[in-house]
Amino acid sequence: MRTITTHTTVYKFDELTEEGKRKALENLYDINVDFDWWDSTYDDAETIGCKITEFDLDRGSYCRLTCPDAHETARLIVENHGEMCETYKLAKEYLKDYDAAGEGPDSDTADEIRDDLNGEFERALGEEYLSLLRQEYEYLTSEEVIKETIEANDYDFTSEGRIF
């Protein structure tokens, strides 16, 4: 049996050389997204009566969203999302168009128009949630936020930027 003892000098992130910092950031690029980081966005969708079933920020760039009652979803958005939100603006426009569709003399035509509006609203809402997911991902993988995570967790590094 042999026992080998080595001494390793460790550094806090701020003590690393510029190259060491660059390597540390590269090595930890996914530190803030290696869990279900999208949960709060999914929860937000549920508060307005929708369910995000899947999304892809890369190749397909889509967000699949189902809203069983588009009109109720729009009402909940107006009630719960701020006026500056794109979802709020989308819901207000939908509700205006939905109400206008019911003002015509032919109820069958109004129903068809409303069905089309519901589908368009759900697709557009999926695009807005895709944008929200993309923004959250970009924020969590930004250099600034990775540094904050490193500092908050008080990590030590080797001179090459590997976590110790």
C-alpha positions in Angstrom: 0.0 0.0 0.0 1.1 3.5 -0.8 -0.1 6.9 0.4 0.6 9.8 -1.8 0.1 13.2 -0.4 0.0 16.3 -2.7 -0.5 19.9 -1.9 -2.9 21.9 -4.2 -3.2 25.6 -4.1 -6.8 26.7 -4.4 -8.2 30.1 -5.3 -11.4 32.0 -5.0 -12.8 33.0 -8.4 -11.6 36.6 -8.0 -8.1 35.4 -7.3 -7.8 33.5 -10.5 -5.9 34.8 -13.5 -8.0 36.0 -16.5 -7.4 32.7 -18.2 -8.3 30.8 -15.0 -11.6 32.8 -14.7 -12.4 32.1 -18.4 -11.9 28.4 -17.9 -13.9 28.4 -14.7 -16.8 30.1 -16.5 -16.5 27.6 -19.4 -16.5 24.7 -17.0 -19.6 25.9 -15.1 -21.6 27.3 -18.1 -24.6 25.1 -17.2 -24.4 25.4 -13.4 -27.7 27.4 -13.2 -29.6 25.2 -15.8 -28.7 21.7 -14.7 -32.1 21.3 -13.0 -35.7 22.1 -13.9 -35.1 25.8 -14.2 -38.3 26.3 -16.3 -40.6 25.3 -13.4 -41.6 28.9 -12.5 -42.6 29.5 -16.2 -44.6 26.3 -16.2 -46.3 27.4 -12.9 -47.1 30.8 -14.5 -48.8 29.1 -17.4 -50.8 27.0 -15.0 -52.1 30.2 -13.2 -53.7 31.3 -16.4 -55.3 27.9 -17.1 -52.7 26.6 -19.6 -50.2 23.8 -19.6 -46.8 23.8 -21.3 -46.2 20.3 -22.5 -42.8 20.7 -24.0 -40.4 23.3 -25.5 -37.2 23.4 -27.4 -34.9 26.5 -27.4 -32.5 25.1 -30.0 -33.2 23.2 -33.1 -37.0 23.3 -33.2 -37.5 26.6 -31.3 -41.0 25.9 -30.2 -43.2 25.9 -27.1 -46.2 23.5 -27.1 -49.0 25.0 -24.9 -52.5 23.9 -24.4 -55.3 26.2 -23.1 -58.6 24.4 -22.7 -60.5 27.8 -22.5 -58.8 30.6 -24.4 -61.3 33.2 -23.3 -60.8 32.4 -19.6 -57.0 32.3 -20.1 -57.1 35.8 -21.7 -59.2 37.1 -18.8 -56.8 35.6 -16.3 -53.8 37.2 -18.1 -55.4 40.6 -18.0 -56.2 40.1 -14.3 -52.7 38.8 -13.3 -50.1 39.9 -15.8 -48.9 43.5 -15.8 -49.8 45.9 -18.6 -46.2 46.0 -19.8 -46.2 42.2 -20.5 -46.5 41.0 -24.0 -49.0 38.4 -22.8 -51.2 41.2 -21.4 -51.1 43.0 -24.7 -51.9 39.8 -26.6 -54.8 38.9 -24.3 -56.3 42.4 -24.6 -56.2 42.3 -28.4 -57.7 38.8 -28.3 -60.6 39.8 -26.0 -61.3 42.9 -28.2 -61.4 40.7 -31.4 -63.4 38.0 -29.6 -66.1 40.4 -28.5 -66.2 42.0 -32.0 -66.8 38.6 -33.5 -70.0 38.2 -31.5 -71.5 41.4 -32.8 -72.3 40.1 -36.3 -75.8 38.9 -37.3 -74.7 35.3 -38.1 -74.0 33.2 -35.0 -72.4 30.3 -37.1 -69.9 32.8 -38.6 -69.2 34.3 -35.2 -68.5 30.8 -33.8 -66.1 30.1 -36.7 -64.3 33.4 -36.2 -64.0 32.8 -32.5 -62.6 29.3 -33.0 -60.0 30.7 -35.4 -59.2 33.5 -32.8 -58.8 30.8 -30.1 -56.3 28.9 -32.2 -54.4 32.0 -33.1 -54.3 33.2 -29.5 -53.0 29.8 -28.3 -50.3 29.8 -30.9 -49.2 33.4 -30.2 -49.3 32.7 -26.4 -47.0 29.7 -27.0 -44.6 32.0 -28.9 -44.7 34.5 -25.9 -43.9 31.7 -23.5 -41.1 30.5 -25.7 -39.6 34.0 -25.6 -39.9 34.0 -21.8 -38.2 30.6 -21.6 -35.4 31.8 -23.9 -34.9 35.0 -21.9 -34.7 33.0 -18.6 -32.2 30.6 -20.1 -30.0 33.4 -21.4 -30.1 35.1 -18.1 -29.2 32.0 -16.1 -26.3 31.2 -18.5 -25.0 34.7 -18.6 -21.5 35.3 -17.3 -22.7 37.7 -14.6 -25.2 35.2 -13.1 -22.7 32.3 -13.3 -20.2 34.5 -11.3 -23.0 35.2 -8.8 -23.6 31.5 -8.3 -19.9 30.8 -7.9 -19.5 33.5 -5.3 -22.7 32.6 -3.4 -21.5 29.0 -3.2 -18.0 30.1 -2.2 -16.3 27.7 -4.6 -12.6 27.1 -4.7 -10.7 26.5 -7.9 -7.4 25.2 -9.1 -5.2 27.6 -11.1 -6.6 26.1 -14.3 -10.1 27.1 -13.4 -11.3 23.6 -12.3 -13.6 23.5 -9.3 -11.8 22.0 -6.3 
